[in-house]
Amino acid sequence: GAAAAAEEASPLSAELDAGKQLSPVADPTGSFEGTHKVLLGVTKTVHGSTPLVESEFKEKFVEQSGCDSESAARSRFLKAGVAISCAKGRKPGTPNQDNFFVTDCGKFLLCCVADGHGSAGHW
């Protein structure tokens, strides 16, 4: 009855057990063709590679690509419902360890938020 049905292999596991090769997923890199607007949070450095420690609640420095300005990129993403804020907290002596990027891939927006930790969490 029910116990025997629970022990039956799924169709996928039966195909794998039989040595059948599954079709690969289509290459996803084509989804990124035409990427043209990007905002990326950056950690500024002083004296080579020493991270700049921002003042409390200072917004993350931003680099942009594919737009006339950071403001134009932010406006484009805001129209799609994406607002960006990444501010330094109160932890003394450390840079803003959080980060983000947003990119317009034509058919969709790709958004990433990174929560840094540790002595090198800002990279």
SULHU-V360091 format. One record per backbone hydrogen bond with DSSP energy under -0.5 kcal/mol. CO is the residue of the C=O (numbers start at 0). NH is the residue of the N-H. Records with the same first field share a line. If there is no record, write none. Layout:
CO=NH + NH
This chain:
0=4
1=5
2=6
3=7
4=7
9=13
10=14
11=15
12=16
13=17
14=19
15=18
26=29
27=30
28=31
29=32
31=34
36=103
37=64
38=101
39=62
41=43 + 60
43=51
45=49
46=48
48=50
49=45
51=53
54=57
57=87
60=41
62=39
64=37
68=72
69=73
70=74
71=75
72=76
73=77
74=78
75=79
76=79 + 81
77=80
80=82
85=59
87=56
90=93
94=96
96=115
98=113
99=40
100=111
101=38
102=104 + 109
103=35 + 36
104=106
107=104
108=110
109=102
111=100
113=98 + 115
117=120
119=122
